[in-house]
Amino acid sequence: MPIQLCVLLWEHPGRAQDLAAFEDEVLALLSQHGGRLISRHIVMERHDGDPLEVQLIEMPDEEALAEYLRDPVRVRLAHTHDRDAVIARTQLLRVEPRRQQSVP
């Protein structure tokens, strides 16, 4: 059963462009695991504690997500981009579309 994820990303100070560059590369790997990027947004008017980037991703199942997260290319990119120095926090939320209730 497909799963949808809302991914929230916070950067370390001064590392917004580095976060975007890293995400550009790792998101390109989604299709190799049957996933797809539904949308990707930058939070324009940030308030204290708001993330920099919001992504909506669909994966075929939990196994595909696990394979994507441990993909050797993704792991290498995390090292190359010094991910821990770039991304301060990541939050993964499993989401689903809200079903519209019919109005009588």
Phi and psi restraints in degrees (range 20) as a CNS / XPLOR table:
assign (resid 1 and name C) (resid 2 and name N)
       (resid 2 and name CA) (resid 2 and name C) 1.0 -60.9 20.0 2
assign (resid 2 and name N) (resid 2 and name CA)
       (resid 2 and name C) (resid 3 and name N) 1.0 147.5 20.0 2
assign (resid 2 and name C) (resid 3 and name N)
       (resid 3 and name CA) (resid 3 and name C) 1.0 -121.3 20.0 2
assign (resid 3 and name N) (resid 3 and name CA)
       (resid 3 and name C) (resid 4 and name N) 1.0 147.3 20.0 2
assign (resid 3 and name C) (resid 4 and name N)
       (resid 4 and name CA) (resid 4 and name C) 1.0 -116.3 20.0 2
assign (resid 4 and name N) (resid 4 and name CA)
       (resid 4 and name C) (resid 5 and name N) 1.0 140.8 20.0 2
assign (resid 4 and name C) (resid 5 and name N)
       (resid 5 and name CA) (resid 5 and name C) 1.0 -124.7 20.0 2
assign (resid 5 and name N) (resid 5 and name CA)
       (resid 5 and name C) (resid 6 and name N) 1.0 137.1 20.0 2
assign (resid 5 and name C) (resid 6 and name N)
       (resid 6 and name CA) (resid 6 and name C) 1.0 -103.3 20.0 2
assign (resid 6 and name N) (resid 6 and name CA)
       (resid 6 and name C) (resid 7 and name N) 1.0 118.6 20.0 2
assign (resid 6 and name C) (resid 7 and name N)
       (resid 7 and name CA) (resid 7 and name C) 1.0 -108.1 20.0 2
assign (resid 7 and name N) (resid 7 and name CA)
       (resid 7 and name C) (resid 8 and name N) 1.0 124.5 20.0 2
assign (resid 7 and name C) (resid 8 and name N)
       (resid 8 and name CA) (resid 8 and name C) 1.0 -109.9 20.0 2
assign (resid 8 and name N) (resid 8 and name CA)
       (resid 8 and name C) (resid 9 and name N) 1.0 131.8 20.0 2
assign (resid 8 and name C) (resid 9 and name N)
       (resid 9 and name CA) (resid 9 and name C) 1.0 -127.7 20.0 2
assign (resid 9 and name N) (resid 9 and name CA)
       (resid 9 and name C) (resid 10 and name N) 1.0 132.3 20.0 2
assign (resid 9 and name C) (resid 10 and name N)
       (resid 10 and name CA) (resid 10 and name C) 1.0 -115.3 20.0 2
assign (resid 10 and name N) (resid 10 and name CA)
       (resid 10 and name C) (resid 11 and name N) 1.0 137.2 20.0 2
assign (resid 10 and name C) (resid 11 and name N)
       (resid 11 and name CA) (resid 11 and name C) 1.0 -97.5 20.0 2
assign (resid 11 and name N) (resid 11 and name CA)
       (resid 11 and name C) (resid 12 and name N) 1.0 156.9 20.0 2
assign (resid 11 and name C) (resid 12 and name N)
       (resid 12 and name CA) (resid 12 and name C) 1.0 -73.5 20.0 2
assign (resid 12 and name N) (resid 12 and name CA)
       (resid 12 and name C) (resid 13 and name N) 1.0 153.3 20.0 2
assign (resid 12 and name C) (resid 13 and name N)
       (resid 13 and name CA) (resid 13 and name C) 1.0 -50.3 20.0 2
assign (resid 13 and name N) (resid 13 and name CA)
       (resid 13 and name C) (resid 14 and name N) 1.0 131.2 20.0 2
assign (resid 13 and name C) (resid 14 and name N)
       (resid 14 and name CA) (resid 14 and name C) 1.0 77.9 20.0 2
assign (resid 14 and name N) (resid 14 and name CA)
       (resid 14 and name C) (resid 15 and name N) 1.0 7.9 20.0 2
assign (resid 14 and name C) (resid 15 and name N)
       (resid 15 and name CA) (resid 15 and name C) 1.0 -114.9 20.0 2
assign (resid 15 and name N) (resid 15 and name CA)
       (resid 15 and name C) (resid 16 and name N) 1.0 21.0 20.0 2
assign (resid 15 and name C) (resid 16 and name N)
       (resid 16 and name CA) (resid 16 and name C) 1.0 -59.6 20.0 2
assign (resid 16 and name N) (resid 16 and name CA)
       (resid 16 and name C) (resid 17 and name N) 1.0 -44.6 20.0 2
assign (resid 16 and name C) (resid 17 and name N)
       (resid 17 and name CA) (resid 17 and name C) 1.0 -67.1 20.0 2
assign (resid 17 and name N) (resid 17 and name CA)
       (resid 17 and name C) (resid 18 and name N) 1.0 -35.8 20.0 2
assign (resid 17 and name C) (resid 18 and name N)
       (resid 18 and name CA) (resid 18 and name C) 1.0 -66.4 20.0 2
assign (resid 18 and name N) (resid 18 and name CA)
       (resid 18 and name C) (resid 19 and name N) 1.0 -39.3 20.0 2
assign (resid 18 and name C) (resid 19 and name N)
       (resid 19 and name CA) (resid 19 and name C) 1.0 -61.1 20.0 2
assign (resid 19 and name N) (resid 19 and name CA)
       (resid 19 and name C) (resid 20 and name N) 1.0 -46.7 20.0 2
assign (resid 19 and name C) (resid 20 and name N)
       (resid 20 and name CA) (resid 20 and name C) 1.0 -60.9 20.0 2
assign (resid 20 and name N) (resid 20 and name CA)
       (resid 20 and name C) (resid 21 and name N) 1.0 -42.2 20.0 2
assign (resid 20 and name C) (resid 21 and name N)
       (resid 21 and name CA) (resid 21 and name C) 1.0 -64.2 20.0 2
assign (resid 21 and name N) (resid 21 and name CA)
       (resid 21 and name C) (resid 22 and name N) 1.0 -43.9 20.0 2
assign (resid 21 and name C) (resid 22 and name N)
       (resid 22 and name CA) (resid 22 and name C) 1.0 -63.0 20.0 2
assign (resid 22 and name N) (resid 22 and name CA)
       (resid 22 and name C) (resid 23 and name N) 1.0 -47.8 20.0 2
assign (resid 22 and name C) (resid 23 and name N)
       (resid 23 and name CA) (resid 23 and name C) 1.0 -63.8 20.0 2
assign (resid 23 and name N) (resid 23 and name CA)
       (resid 23 and name C) (resid 24 and name N) 1.0 -37.2 20.0 2
assign (resid 23 and name C) (resid 24 and name N)
       (resid 24 and name CA) (resid 24 and name C) 1.0 -53.2 20.0 2
assign (resid 24 and name N) (resid 24 and name CA)
       (resid 24 and name C) (resid 25 and name N) 1.0 -44.7 20.0 2
assign (resid 24 and name C) (resid 25 and name N)
       (resid 25 and name CA) (resid 25 and name C) 1.0 -74.8 20.0 2
assign (resid 25 and name N) (resid 25 and name CA)
       (resid 25 and name C) (resid 26 and name N) 1.0 -45.2 20.0 2
assign (resid 25 and name C) (resid 26 and name N)
       (resid 26 and name CA) (resid 26 and name C) 1.0 -73.9 20.0 2
assign (resid 26 and name N) (resid 26 and name CA)
       (resid 26 and name C) (resid 27 and name N) 1.0 -32.3 20.0 2
assign (resid 26 and name C) (resid 27 and name N)
       (resid 27 and name CA) (resid 27 and name C) 1.0 -66.3 20.0 2
assign (resid 27 and name N) (resid 27 and name CA)
       (resid 27 and name C) (resid 28 and name N) 1.0 -26.5 20.0 2
assign (resid 27 and name C) (resid 28 and name N)
       (resid 28 and name CA) (resid 28 and name C) 1.0 -64.8 20.0 2
assign (resid 28 and name N) (resid 28 and name CA)
       (resid 28 and name C) (resid 29 and name N) 1.0 -18.3 20.0 2
assign (resid 28 and name C) (resid 29 and name N)
       (resid 29 and name CA) (resid 29 and name C) 1.0 -83.5 20.0 2
assign (resid 29 and name N) (resid 29 and name CA)
       (resid 29 and name C) (resid 30 and name N) 1.0 -13.2 20.0 2
assign (resid 29 and name C) (resid 30 and name N)
       (resid 30 and name CA) (resid 30 and name C) 1.0 -53.0 20.0 2
assign (resid 30 and name N) (resid 30 and name CA)
       (resid 30 and name C) (resid 31 and name N) 1.0 -46.0 20.0 2
assign (resid 30 and name C) (resid 31 and name N)
       (resid 31 and name CA) (resid 31 and name C) 1.0 -62.6 20.0 2
assign (resid 31 and name N) (resid 31 and name CA)
       (resid 31 and name C) (resid 32 and name N) 1.0 -27.4 20.0 2
assign (resid 31 and name C) (resid 32 and name N)
       (resid 32 and name CA) (resid 32 and name C) 1.0 -68.2 20.0 2
assign (resid 32 and name N) (resid 32 and name CA)
       (resid 32 and name C) (resid 33 and name N) 1.0 -13.8 20.0 2
assign (resid 32 and name C) (resid 33 and name N)
       (resid 33 and name CA) (resid 33 and name C) 1.0 -116.4 20.0 2
assign (resid 33 and name N) (resid 33 and name CA)
       (resid 33 and name C) (resid 34 and name N) 1.0 16.6 20.0 2
assign (resid 33 and name C) (resid 34 and name N)
       (resid 34 and name CA) (resid 34 and name C) 1.0 80.1 20.0 2
assign (resid 34 and name N) (resid 34 and name CA)
       (resid 34 and name C) (resid 35 and name N) 1.0 7.5 20.0 2
assign (resid 34 and name C) (resid 35 and name N)
       (resid 35 and name CA) (resid 35 and name C) 1.0 -93.6 20.0 2
assign (resid 35 and name N) (resid 35 and name CA)
       (resid 35 and name C) (resid 36 and name N) 1.0 170.6 20.0 2
assign (resid 35 and name C) (resid 36 and name N)
       (resid 36 and name CA) (resid 36 and name C) 1.0 -150.5 20.0 2
assign (resid 36 and name N) (resid 36 and name CA)
       (resid 36 and name C) (resid 37 and name N) 1.0 147.1 20.0 2
assign (resid 36 and name C) (resid 37 and name N)
       (resid 37 and name CA) (resid 37 and name C) 1.0 -86.5 20.0 2
assign (resid 37 and name N) (resid 37 and name CA)
       (resid 37 and name C) (resid 38 and name N) 1.0 115.5 20.0 2
assign (resid 37 and name C) (resid 38 and name N)
       (resid 38 and name CA) (resid 38 and name C) 1.0 -80.6 20.0 2
assign (resid 38 and name N) (resid 38 and name CA)
       (resid 38 and name C) (resid 39 and name N) 1.0 -45.0 20.0 2
assign (resid 38 and name C) (resid 39 and name N)
       (resid 39 and name CA) (resid 39 and name C) 1.0 -158.1 20.0 2
assign (resid 39 and name N) (resid 39 and name CA)
       (resid 39 and name C) (resid 40 and name N) 1.0 156.4 20.0 2
assign (resid 39 and name C) (resid 40 and name N)
       (resid 40 and name CA) (resid 40 and name C) 1.0 -143.9 20.0 2
assign (resid 40 and name N) (resid 40 and name CA)
       (resid 40 and name C) (resid 41 and name N) 1.0 126.6 20.0 2
assign (resid 40 and name C) (resid 41 and name N)
       (resid 41 and name CA) (resid 41 and name C) 1.0 -135.8 20.0 2
assign (resid 41 and name N) (resid 41 and name CA)
       (resid 41 and name C) (resid 42 and name N) 1.0 150.7 20.0 2
assign (resid 41 and name C) (resid 42 and name N)
       (resid 42 and name CA) (resid 42 and name C) 1.0 -101.9 20.0 2
assign (resid 42 and name N) (resid 42 and name CA)
       (resid 42 and name C) (resid 43 and name N) 1.0 135.4 20.0 2
assign (resid 42 and name C) (resid 43 and name N)
       (resid 43 and name CA) (resid 43 and name C) 1.0 -77.0 20.0 2
assign (resid 43 and name N) (resid 43 and name CA)
       (resid 43 and name C) (resid 44 and name N) 1.0 117.7 20.0 2
assign (resid 43 and name C) (resid 44 and name N)
       (resid 44 and name CA) (resid 44 and name C) 1.0 -80.4 20.0 2
assign (resid 44 and name N) (resid 44 and name CA)
       (resid 44 and name C) (resid 45 and name N) 1.0 -48.5 20.0 2
assign (resid 44 and name C) (resid 45 and name N)
       (resid 45 and name CA) (resid 45 and name C) 1.0 -109.9 20.0 2
assign (resid 45 and name N) (resid 45 and name CA)
       (resid 45 and name C) (resid 46 and name N) 1.0 85.2 20.0 2
assign (resid 45 and name C) (resid 46 and name N)
       (resid 46 and name CA) (resid 46 and name C) 1.0 -81.4 20.0 2
assign (resid 46 and name N) (resid 46 and name CA)
       (resid 46 and name C) (resid 47 and name N) 1.0 141.6 20.0 2
assign (resid 46 and name C) (resid 47 and name N)
       (resid 47 and name CA) (resid 47 and name C) 1.0 -113.8 20.0 2
assign (resid 47 and name N) (resid 47 and name CA)
       (resid 47 and name C) (resid 48 and name N) 1.0 166.8 20.0 2
assign (resid 47 and name C) (resid 48 and name N)
       (resid 48 and name CA) (resid 48 and name C) 1.0 -51.0 20.0 2
assign (resid 48 and name N) (resid 48 and name CA)
       (resid 48 and name C) (resid 49 and name N) 1.0 123.2 20.0 2
assign (resid 48 and name C) (resid 49 and name N)
       (resid 49 and name CA) (resid 49 and name C) 1.0 93.2 20.0 2
assign (resid 49 and name N) (resid 49 and name CA)
       (resid 49 and name C) (resid 50 and name N) 1.0 -6.8 20.0 2
assign (resid 49 and name C) (resid 50 and name N)
       (resid 50 and name CA) (resid 50 and name C) 1.0 -75.3 20.0 2
assign (resid 50 and name N) (resid 50 and name CA)
       (resid 50 and name C) (resid 51 and name N) 1.0 147.0 20.0 2
assign (resid 50 and name C) (resid 51 and name N)
       (resid 51 and name CA) (resid 51 and name C) 1.0 -72.8 20.0 2
assign (resid 51 and name N) (resid 51 and name CA)
       (resid 51 and name C) (resid 52 and name N) 1.0 163.0 20.0 2
assign (resid 51 and name C) (resid 52 and name N)
       (resid 52 and name CA) (resid 52 and name C) 1.0 -82.1 20.0 2
assign (resid 52 and name N) (resid 52 and name CA)
       (resid 52 and name C) (resid 53 and name N) 1.0 -42.9 20.0 2
assign (resid 52 and name C) (resid 53 and name N)
       (resid 53 and name CA) (resid 53 and name C) 1.0 -129.0 20.0 2
assign (resid 53 and name N) (resid 53 and name CA)
       (resid 53 and name C) (resid 54 and name N) 1.0 144.3 20.0 2
assign (resid 53 and name C) (resid 54 and name N)
       (resid 54 and name CA) (resid 54 and name C) 1.0 -128.5 20.0 2
assign (resid 54 and name N) (resid 54 and name CA)
       (resid 54 and name C) (resid 55 and name N) 1.0 128.2 20.0 2
assign (resid 54 and name C) (resid 55 and name N)
       (resid 55 and name CA) (resid 55 and name C) 1.0 -124.8 20.0 2
assign (resid 55 and name N) (resid 55 and name CA)
       (resid 55 and name C) (resid 56 and name N) 1.0 147.3 20.0 2
assign (resid 55 and name C) (resid 56 and name N)
       (resid 56 and name CA) (resid 56 and name C) 1.0 -118.9 20.0 2
assign (resid 56 and name N) (resid 56 and name CA)
       (resid 56 and name C) (resid 57 and name N) 1.0 119.7 20.0 2
assign (resid 56 and name C) (resid 57 and name N)
       (resid 57 and name CA) (resid 57 and name C) 1.0 -123.6 20.0 2
assign (resid 57 and name N) (resid 57 and name CA)
       (resid 57 and name C) (resid 58 and name N) 1.0 142.7 20.0 2
assign (resid 57 and name C) (resid 58 and name N)
       (resid 58 and name CA) (resid 58 and name C) 1.0 -117.6 20.0 2
assign (resid 58 and name N) (resid 58 and name CA)
       (resid 58 and name C) (resid 59 and name N) 1.0 133.3 20.0 2
assign (resid 58 and name C) (resid 59 and name N)
       (resid 59 and name CA) (resid 59 and name C) 1.0 -124.2 20.0 2
assign (resid 59 and name N) (resid 59 and name CA)
       (resid 59 and name C) (resid 60 and name N) 1.0 151.5 20.0 2
assign (resid 59 and name C) (resid 60 and name N)
       (resid 60 and name CA) (resid 60 and name C) 1.0 -62.9 20.0 2
assign (resid 60 and name N) (resid 60 and name CA)
       (resid 60 and name C) (resid 61 and name N) 1.0 -34.9 20.0 2
assign (resid 60 and name C) (resid 61 and name N)
       (resid 61 and name CA) (resid 61 and name C) 1.0 -170.0 20.0 2
assign (resid 61 and name N) (resid 61 and name CA)
       (resid 61 and name C) (resid 62 and name N) 1.0 179.0 20.0 2
assign (resid 61 and name C) (resid 62 and name N)
       (resid 62 and name CA) (resid 62 and name C) 1.0 -63.7 20.0 2
assign (resid 62 and name N) (resid 62 and name CA)
       (resid 62 and name C) (resid 63 and name N) 1.0 -36.8 20.0 2
assign (resid 62 and name C) (resid 63 and name N)
       (resid 63 and name CA) (resid 63 and name C) 1.0 -63.1 20.0 2
assign (resid 63 and name N) (resid 63 and name CA)
       (resid 63 and name C) (resid 64 and name N) 1.0 -42.4 20.0 2
assign (resid 63 and name C) (resid 64 and name N)
       (resid 64 and name CA) (resid 64 and name C) 1.0 -63.0 20.0 2
assign (resid 64 and name N) (resid 64 and name CA)
       (resid 64 and name C) (resid 65 and name N) 1.0 -39.6 20.0 2
assign (resid 64 and name C) (resid 65 and name N)
       (resid 65 and name CA) (resid 65 and name C) 1.0 -62.3 20.0 2
assign (resid 65 and name N) (resid 65 and name CA)
       (resid 65 and name C) (resid 66 and name N) 1.0 -46.2 20.0 2
assign (resid 65 and name C) (resid 66 and name N)
       (resid 66 and name CA) (resid 66 and name C) 1.0 -61.4 20.0 2
assign (resid 66 and name N) (resid 66 and name CA)
       (resid 66 and name C) (resid 67 and name N) 1.0 -41.3 20.0 2
assign (resid 66 and name C) (resid 67 and name N)
       (resid 67 and name CA) (resid 67 and name C) 1.0 -64.1 20.0 2
assign (resid 67 and name N) (resid 67 and name CA)
       (resid 67 and name C) (resid 68 and name N) 1.0 -41.4 20.0 2
assign (resid 67 and name C) (resid 68 and name N)
       (resid 68 and name CA) (resid 68 and name C) 1.0 -61.4 20.0 2
assign (resid 68 and name N) (resid 68 and name CA)
       (resid 68 and name C) (resid 69 and name N) 1.0 -46.1 20.0 2
assign (resid 68 and name C) (resid 69 and name N)
       (resid 69 and name CA) (resid 69 and name C) 1.0 -65.4 20.0 2
assign (resid 69 and name N) (resid 69 and name CA)
       (resid 69 and name C) (resid 70 and name N) 1.0 -28.3 20.0 2
assign (resid 69 and name C) (resid 70 and name N)
       (resid 70 and name CA) (resid 70 and name C) 1.0 -105.1 20.0 2
assign (resid 70 and name N) (resid 70 and name CA)
       (resid 70 and name C) (resid 71 and name N) 1.0 10.7 20.0 2
assign (resid 70 and name C) (resid 71 and name N)
       (resid 71 and name CA) (resid 71 and name C) 1.0 -53.0 20.0 2
assign (resid 71 and name N) (resid 71 and name CA)
       (resid 71 and name C) (resid 72 and name N) 1.0 128.0 20.0 2
assign (resid 71 and name C) (resid 72 and name N)
       (resid 72 and name CA) (resid 72 and name C) 1.0 -58.0 20.0 2
assign (resid 72 and name N) (resid 72 and name CA)
       (resid 72 and name C) (resid 73 and name N) 1.0 -34.5 20.0 2
assign (resid 72 and name C) (resid 73 and name N)
       (resid 73 and name CA) (resid 73 and name C) 1.0 -67.7 20.0 2
assign (resid 73 and name N) (resid 73 and name CA)
       (resid 73 and name C) (resid 74 and name N) 1.0 -42.2 20.0 2
assign (resid 73 and name C) (resid 74 and name N)
       (resid 74 and name CA) (resid 74 and name C) 1.0 -62.9 20.0 2
assign (resid 74 and name N) (resid 74 and name CA)
       (resid 74 and name C) (resid 75 and name N) 1.0 -42.3 20.0 2
assign (resid 74 and name C) (resid 75 and name N)
       (resid 75 and name CA) (resid 75 and name C) 1.0 -62.1 20.0 2
assign (resid 75 and name N) (resid 75 and name CA)
       (resid 75 and name C) (resid 76 and name N) 1.0 -42.9 20.0 2
assign (resid 75 and name C) (resid 76 and name N)
       (resid 76 and name CA) (resid 76 and name C) 1.0 -64.5 20.0 2
assign (resid 76 and name N) (resid 76 and name CA)
       (resid 76 and name C) (resid 77 and name N) 1.0 -41.6 20.0 2
assign (resid 76 and name C) (resid 77 and name N)
       (resid 77 and name CA) (resid 77 and name C) 1.0 -63.5 20.0 2
assign (resid 77 and name N) (resid 77 and name CA)
       (resid 77 and name C) (resid 78 and name N) 1.0 -37.5 20.0 2
assign (resid 77 and name C) (resid 78 and name N)
       (resid 78 and name CA) (resid 78 and name C) 1.0 -60.8 20.0 2
assign (resid 78 and name N) (resid 78 and name CA)
       (resid 78 and name C) (resid 79 and name N) 1.0 -39.3 20.0 2
assign (resid 78 and name C) (resid 79 and name N)
       (resid 79 and name CA) (resid 79 and name C) 1.0 -71.0 20.0 2
assign (resid 79 and name N) (resid 79 and name CA)
       (resid 79 and name C) (resid 80 and name N) 1.0 -46.0 20.0 2
assign (resid 79 and name C) (resid 80 and name N)
       (resid 80 and name CA) (resid 80 and name C) 1.0 -59.6 20.0 2
assign (resid 80 and name N) (resid 80 and name CA)
       (resid 80 and name C) (resid 81 and name N) 1.0 -41.9 20.0 2
assign (resid 80 and name C) (resid 81 and name N)
       (resid 81 and name CA) (resid 81 and name C) 1.0 -87.4 20.0 2
assign (resid 81 and name N) (resid 81 and name CA)
       (resid 81 and name C) (resid 82 and name N) 1.0 0.5 20.0 2
assign (resid 81 and name C) (resid 82 and name N)
       (resid 82 and name CA) (resid 82 and name C) 1.0 51.3 20.0 2
assign (resid 82 and name N) (resid 82 and name CA)
       (resid 82 and name C) (resid 83 and name N) 1.0 56.5 20.0 2
assign (resid 82 and name C) (resid 83 and name N)
       (resid 83 and name CA) (resid 83 and name C) 1.0 -47.7 20.0 2
assign (resid 83 and name N) (resid 83 and name CA)
       (resid 83 and name C) (resid 84 and name N) 1.0 -43.7 20.0 2
assign (resid 83 and name C) (resid 84 and name N)
       (resid 84 and name CA) (resid 84 and name C) 1.0 -65.6 20.0 2
assign (resid 84 and name N) (resid 84 and name CA)
       (resid 84 and name C) (resid 85 and name N) 1.0 -25.1 20.0 2
assign (resid 84 and name C) (resid 85 and name N)
       (resid 85 and name CA) (resid 85 and name C) 1.0 -85.2 20.0 2
assign (resid 85 and name N) (resid 85 and name CA)
       (resid 85 and name C) (resid 86 and name N) 1.0 -15.3 20.0 2
assign (resid 85 and name C) (resid 86 and name N)
       (resid 86 and name CA) (resid 86 and name C) 1.0 -98.3 20.0 2
assign (resid 86 and name N) (resid 86 and name CA)
       (resid 86 and name C) (resid 87 and name N) 1.0 -49.2 20.0 2
assign (resid 86 and name C) (resid 87 and name N)
       (resid 87 and name CA) (resid 87 and name C) 1.0 -100.3 20.0 2
assign (resid 87 and name N) (resid 87 and name CA)
       (resid 87 and name C) (resid 88 and name N) 1.0 116.6 20.0 2
assign (resid 87 and name C) (resid 88 and name N)
       (resid 88 and name CA) (resid 88 and name C) 1.0 -79.2 20.0 2
assign (resid 88 and name N) (resid 88 and name CA)
       (resid 88 and name C) (resid 89 and name N) 1.0 -34.8 20.0 2
assign (resid 88 and name C) (resid 89 and name N)
       (resid 89 and name CA) (resid 89 and name C) 1.0 -157.2 20.0 2
assign (resid 89 and name N) (resid 89 and name CA)
       (resid 89 and name C) (resid 90 and name N) 1.0 143.0 20.0 2
assign (resid 89 and name C) (resid 90 and name N)
       (resid 90 and name CA) (resid 90 and name C) 1.0 -129.8 20.0 2
assign (resid 90 and name N) (resid 90 and name CA)
       (resid 90 and name C) (resid 91 and name N) 1.0 133.7 20.0 2
assign (resid 90 and name C) (resid 91 and name N)
       (resid 91 and name CA) (resid 91 and name C) 1.0 -125.5 20.0 2
assign (resid 91 and name N) (resid 91 and name CA)
       (resid 91 and name C) (resid 92 and name N) 1.0 126.0 20.0 2
assign (resid 91 and name C) (resid 92 and name N)
       (resid 92 and name CA) (resid 92 and name C) 1.0 -108.0 20.0 2
assign (resid 92 and name N) (resid 92 and name CA)
       (resid 92 and name C) (resid 93 and name N) 1.0 120.8 20.0 2
assign (resid 92 and name C) (resid 93 and name N)
       (resid 93 and name CA) (resid 93 and name C) 1.0 -116.1 20.0 2
assign (resid 93 and name N) (resid 93 and name CA)
       (resid 93 and name C) (resid 94 and name N) 1.0 126.2 20.0 2
assign (resid 93 and name C) (resid 94 and name N)
       (resid 94 and name CA) (resid 94 and name C) 1.0 -81.5 20.0 2
assign (resid 94 and name N) (resid 94 and name CA)
       (resid 94 and name C) (resid 95 and name N) 1.0 123.2 20.0 2
assign (resid 94 and name C) (resid 95 and name N)
       (resid 95 and name CA) (resid 95 and name C) 1.0 -127.1 20.0 2
assign (resid 95 and name N) (resid 95 and name CA)
       (resid 95 and name C) (resid 96 and name N) 1.0 165.5 20.0 2
assign (resid 95 and name C) (resid 96 and name N)
       (resid 96 and name CA) (resid 96 and name C) 1.0 -146.0 20.0 2
assign (resid 96 and name N) (resid 96 and name CA)
       (resid 96 and name C) (resid 97 and name N) 1.0 152.8 20.0 2
assign (resid 96 and name C) (resid 97 and name N)
       (resid 97 and name CA) (resid 97 and name C) 1.0 -62.6 20.0 2
assign (resid 97 and name N) (resid 97 and name CA)
       (resid 97 and name C) (resid 98 and name N) 1.0 140.8 20.0 2
assign (resid 97 and name C) (resid 98 and name N)
       (resid 98 and name CA) (resid 98 and name C) 1.0 -76.5 20.0 2
assign (resid 98 and name N) (resid 98 and name CA)
       (resid 98 and name C) (resid 99 and name N) 1.0 130.1 20.0 2
assign (resid 98 and name C) (resid 99 and name N)
       (resid 99 and name CA) (resid 99 and name C) 1.0 -79.6 20.0 2
assign (resid 99 and name N) (resid 99 and name CA)
       (resid 99 and name C) (resid 100 and name N) 1.0 129.6 20.0 2
assign (resid 99 and name C) (resid 100 and name N)
       (resid 100 and name CA) (resid 100 and name C) 1.0 -71.7 20.0 2
assign (resid 100 and name N) (resid 100 and name CA)
       (resid 100 and name C) (resid 101 and name N) 1.0 132.1 20.0 2
assign (resid 100 and name C) (resid 101 and name N)
       (resid 101 and name CA) (resid 101 and name C) 1.0 -88.4 20.0 2
assign (resid 101 and name N) (resid 101 and name CA)
       (resid 101 and name C) (resid 102 and name N) 1.0 137.0 20.0 2
assign (resid 101 and name C) (resid 102 and name N)
       (resid 102 and name CA) (resid 102 and name C) 1.0 -71.2 20.0 2
assign (resid 102 and name N) (resid 102 and name CA)
       (resid 102 and name C) (resid 103 and name N) 1.0 141.9 20.0 2
assign (resid 102 and name C) (resid 103 and name N)
       (resid 103 and name CA) (resid 103 and name C) 1.0 -93.9 20.0 2
assign (resid 103 and name N) (resid 103 and name CA)
       (resid 103 and name C) (resid 104 and name N) 1.0 126.6 20.0 2
